[in-house]
Amino acid sequence: MDRQLAEYASSNGRQDERTEAEIDAAIHASFDMVDEAFGCPLCGNCVMDKLVWSSDYEHITCAACGITYTPGE
């Protein structure tokens, strides 16, 4: 996702192009993030709003890719 934003910024003719690190910082500041250890093991998503706990609070479903996983395993 970060690479896509950088490519979009450079292809969009922006004059104030940012480095990938600056884009990463802006993304992380915009969203509540979980620790990478608890993020999606398939796609790496760490955005809290896209990680949905099951009703038993034992599993998480990633809204970005659809996988259901047990956090920390």
N, CA and C atoms as an extended XYZ file, in Angstrom:
219
Properties=species:S:1:pos:R:3:atomname:S:1:resname:S:1:resid:I:1 pbc="F F F"
N         0.817       -1.178        0.000 N   MET     1
C         0.000        0.000        0.000 CA  MET     1
C         0.870        1.254        0.000 C   MET     1
N         1.952        1.266        0.774 N   ASP     2
C         2.831        2.423        0.833 CA  ASP     2
C         3.463        2.683       -0.524 C   ASP     2
N         3.879        1.624       -1.180 N   ARG     3
C         4.489        1.765       -2.500 CA  ARG     3
C         3.465        2.330       -3.488 C   ARG     3
N         2.218        1.880       -3.386 N   GLN     4
C         1.171        2.390       -4.275 CA  GLN     4
C         0.971        3.883       -4.073 C   GLN     4
N         1.002        4.339       -2.819 N   LEU     5
C         0.847        5.768       -2.555 CA  LEU     5
C         2.014        6.561       -3.121 C   LEU     5
N         3.220        6.022       -2.992 N   ALA     6
C         4.392        6.704       -3.535 CA  ALA     6
C         4.314        6.776       -5.055 C   ALA     6
N         3.895        5.676       -5.676 N   GLU     7
C         3.762        5.667       -7.139 CA  GLU     7
C         2.675        6.643       -7.588 C   GLU     7
N         1.581        6.685       -6.848 N   TYR     8
C         0.510        7.619       -7.185 CA  TYR     8
C         0.999        9.054       -7.077 C   TYR     8
N         1.709        9.342       -6.004 N   ALA     9
C         2.202       10.707       -5.799 CA  ALA     9
C         3.136       11.117       -6.929 C   ALA     9
N         4.018       10.203       -7.342 N   SER    10
C         4.968       10.567       -8.393 CA  SER    10
C         4.313       10.624       -9.762 C   SER    10
N         3.270        9.846       -9.997 N   SER    11
C         2.615        9.850      -11.300 CA  SER    11
C         1.530       10.910      -11.402 C   SER    11
N         1.191       11.505      -10.278 N   ASN    12
C         0.115       12.476      -10.249 CA  ASN    12
C         0.609       13.899      -10.503 C   ASN    12
N         1.897       14.052      -10.776 N   GLY    13
C         2.444       15.363      -11.080 CA  GLY    13
C         2.548       16.279       -9.880 C   GLY    13
N         2.598       15.723       -8.690 N   ARG    14
C         2.710       16.554       -7.490 CA  ARG    14
C         4.084       17.192       -7.442 C   ARG    14
N         4.105       18.409       -7.025 N   GLN    15
C         5.360       19.133       -6.904 CA  GLN    15
C         6.049       18.879       -5.570 C   GLN    15
N         5.286       18.507       -4.562 N   ASP    16
C         5.847       18.302       -3.221 CA  ASP    16
C         5.998       16.816       -2.921 C   ASP    16
N         6.693       16.122       -3.777 N   GLU    17
C         6.821       14.674       -3.617 CA  GLU    17
C         7.505       14.346       -2.302 C   GLU    17
N         6.988       13.323       -1.664 N   ARG    18
C         7.496       12.912       -0.362 CA  ARG    18
C         8.259       11.612       -0.493 C   ARG    18
N         9.148       11.403        0.444 N   THR    19
C         9.881       10.146        0.465 CA  THR    19
C         8.955        9.050        0.977 C   THR    19
N         9.345        7.828        0.750 N   GLU    20
C         8.526        6.700        1.218 CA  GLU    20
C         8.401        6.721        2.743 C   GLU    20
N         9.453        7.116        3.440 N   ALA    21
C         9.414        7.191        4.900 CA  ALA    21
C         8.405        8.243        5.363 C   ALA    21
N         8.340        9.366        4.658 N   GLU    22
C         7.370       10.406        5.012 CA  GLU    22
C         5.945        9.934        4.766 C   GLU    22
N         5.738        9.199        3.686 N   ILE    23
C         4.414        8.648        3.392 CA  ILE    23
C         4.031        7.631        4.458 C   ILE    23
N         4.976        6.755        4.843 N   ASP    24
C         4.724        5.779        5.912 CA  ASP    24
C         4.314        6.482        7.200 C   ASP    24
N         5.035        7.532        7.565 N   ALA    25
C         4.731        8.263        8.793 CA  ALA    25
C         3.340        8.884        8.731 C   ALA    25
N         2.970        9.420        7.580 N   ALA    26
C         1.652       10.038        7.425 CA  ALA    26
C         0.548        8.993        7.532 C   ALA    26
N         0.751        7.833        6.942 N   ILE    27
C        -0.240        6.758        7.009 CA  ILE    27
C        -0.422        6.303        8.452 C   ILE    27
N         0.675        6.087        9.158 N   HIS    28
C         0.600        5.603       10.531 CA  HIS    28
C         0.005        6.651       11.463 C   HIS    28
N         0.185        7.911       11.165 N   ALA    29
C        -0.391        8.972       11.986 CA  ALA    29
C        -1.892        9.099       11.743 C   ALA    29
N        -2.357        8.672       10.577 N   SER    30
C        -3.761        8.818       10.201 CA  SER    30
C        -4.652        7.706       10.748 C   SER    30
N        -4.082        6.567       11.072 N   PHE    31
C        -4.858        5.407       11.499 CA  PHE    31
C        -4.354        4.884       12.827 C   PHE    31
N        -5.269        4.292       13.600 N   ASP    32
C        -4.851        3.563       14.792 CA  ASP    32
C        -4.276        2.247       14.320 C   ASP    32
N        -3.047        1.978       14.703 N   MET    33
C        -2.356        0.784       14.235 CA  MET    33
C        -2.161       -0.201       15.392 C   MET    33
N        -2.180       -1.498       15.065 N   VAL    34
C        -1.833       -2.523       16.043 CA  VAL    34
C        -0.376       -2.892       15.828 C   VAL    34
N         0.218       -3.506       16.820 N   ASP    35
C         1.587       -3.981       16.695 CA  ASP    35
C         1.655       -4.994       15.554 C   ASP    35
N         2.756       -5.017       14.829 N   GLU    36
C         2.893       -5.930       13.689 CA  GLU    36
C         2.695       -7.388       14.085 C   GLU    36
N         3.013       -7.738       15.322 N   ALA    37
C         2.844       -9.117       15.790 CA  ALA    37
C         1.380       -9.542       15.787 C   ALA    37
N         0.460       -8.565       15.853 N   PHE    38
C        -0.964       -8.866       15.874 CA  PHE    38
C        -1.653       -8.522       14.558 C   PHE    38
N        -0.896       -8.011       13.600 N   GLY    39
C        -1.451       -7.690       12.290 CA  GLY    39
C        -1.740       -8.943       11.480 C   GLY    39
N        -2.314       -8.752       10.320 N   CYS    40
C        -2.689       -9.873        9.461 CA  CYS    40
C        -1.450      -10.621        8.968 C   CYS    40
N        -1.411      -11.940        9.185 N   PRO    41
C        -0.256      -12.713        8.745 CA  PRO    41
C        -0.197      -12.908        7.226 C   PRO    41
N        -1.304      -12.660        6.535 N   LEU    42
C        -1.324      -12.846        5.090 CA  LEU    42
C        -0.922      -11.577        4.348 C   LEU    42
N        -1.602      -10.472        4.626 N   CYS    43
C        -1.342       -9.252        3.860 CA  CYS    43
C        -0.565       -8.199        4.646 C   CYS    43
N        -0.360       -8.417        5.958 N   GLY    44
C         0.406       -7.478        6.763 CA  GLY    44
C        -0.382       -6.281        7.271 C   GLY    44
N        -1.683       -6.264        7.043 N   ASN    45
C        -2.517       -5.149        7.491 CA  ASN    45
C        -2.411       -4.977        9.004 C   ASN    45
N        -2.159       -3.741        9.444 N   CYS    46
C        -2.084       -3.427       10.869 CA  CYS    46
C        -3.035       -2.301       11.256 C   CYS    46
N        -3.935       -1.926       10.353 N   VAL    47
C        -4.898       -0.862       10.634 CA  VAL    47
C        -6.015       -1.446       11.498 C   VAL    47
N        -6.150       -0.910       12.704 N   MET    48
C        -7.090       -1.453       13.679 CA  MET    48
C        -8.522       -1.524       13.147 C   MET    48
N        -8.945       -0.522       12.404 N   ASP    49
C       -10.322       -0.495       11.896 CA  ASP    49
C       -10.599       -1.568       10.850 C   ASP    49
N        -9.567       -2.203       10.318 N   LYS    50
C        -9.750       -3.252        9.319 CA  LYS    50
C        -9.481       -4.643        9.883 C   LYS    50
N        -9.315       -4.730       11.193 N   LEU    51
C        -9.126       -6.004       11.872 CA  LEU    51
C       -10.296       -6.201       12.825 C   LEU    51
N       -11.167       -7.163       12.518 N   VAL    52
C       -12.432       -7.330       13.228 CA  VAL    52
C       -12.385       -8.574       14.106 C   VAL    52
N       -12.613       -8.379       15.410 N   TRP    53
C       -12.647       -9.499       16.334 CA  TRP    53
C       -13.918      -10.317       16.142 C   TRP    53
N       -13.805      -11.639       16.297 N   SER    54
C       -14.974      -12.514       16.262 CA  SER    54
C       -15.763      -12.333       17.559 C   SER    54
N       -16.976      -12.864       17.598 N   SER    55
C       -17.821      -12.717       18.789 CA  SER    55
C       -17.225      -13.416       20.011 C   SER    55
N       -16.382      -14.433       19.806 N   ASP    56
C       -15.752      -15.128       20.933 CA  ASP    56
C       -14.423      -14.493       21.350 C   ASP    56
N       -14.014      -13.442       20.655 N   TYR    57
C       -12.775      -12.709       20.942 CA  TYR    57
C       -11.528      -13.586       20.900 C   TYR    57
N       -11.577      -14.634       20.086 N   GLU    58
C       -10.412      -15.501       19.932 CA  GLU    58
C        -9.788      -15.381       18.547 C   GLU    58
N       -10.552      -14.897       17.590 N   HIS    59
C       -10.072      -14.812       16.217 CA  HIS    59
C       -10.299      -13.414       15.661 C   HIS    59
N        -9.500      -13.083       14.666 N   ILE    60
C        -9.628      -11.792       13.986 CA  ILE    60
C        -9.814      -12.058       12.498 C   ILE    60
N       -10.696      -11.296       11.865 N   THR    61
C       -10.856      -11.351       10.414 CA  THR    61
C       -10.322      -10.043        9.840 C   THR    61
N        -9.444      -10.171        8.879 N   CYS    62
C        -8.871       -9.005        8.217 CA  CYS    62
C        -9.827       -8.555        7.109 C   CYS    62
N       -10.316       -7.318        7.206 N   ALA    63
C       -11.232       -6.797        6.205 CA  ALA    63
C       -10.516       -6.483        4.899 C   ALA    63
N        -9.200       -6.387        4.925 N   ALA    64
C        -8.447       -6.086        3.700 CA  ALA    64
C        -8.335       -7.302        2.790 C   ALA    64
N        -8.097       -8.501        3.377 N   CYS    65
C        -7.886       -9.681        2.535 CA  CYS    65
C        -8.865      -10.819        2.834 C   CYS    65
N        -9.588      -10.748        3.965 N   GLY    66
C       -10.599      -11.743        4.270 CA  GLY    66
C       -10.161      -12.925        5.105 C   GLY    66
N        -8.895      -13.047        5.419 N   ILE    67
C        -8.419      -14.188        6.197 CA  ILE    67
C        -8.862      -14.046        7.662 C   ILE    67
N        -9.155      -15.172        8.306 N   THR    68
C        -9.436      -15.208        9.737 CA  THR    68
C        -8.271      -15.916       10.401 C   THR    68
N        -7.757      -15.299       11.479 N   TYR    69
C        -6.572      -15.860       12.132 CA  TYR    69
C        -6.656      -15.654       13.638 C   TYR    69
N        -5.827      -16.399       14.360 N   THR    70
C        -5.696      -16.258       15.811 CA  THR    70
C        -4.492      -15.360       16.053 C   THR    70
N        -4.681      -14.208       16.682 N   PRO    71
C        -3.569      -13.293       16.873 CA  PRO    71
C        -2.484      -13.887       17.761 C   PRO    71
N        -1.245      -13.598       17.425 N   GLY    72
C        -0.121      -14.067       18.202 CA  GLY    72
C         0.348      -15.466       17.848 C   GLY    72
N        -0.318      -16.124       16.915 N   GLU    73
C         0.103      -17.482       16.524 CA  GLU    73
C         0.755      -17.464       15.173 C   GLU    73
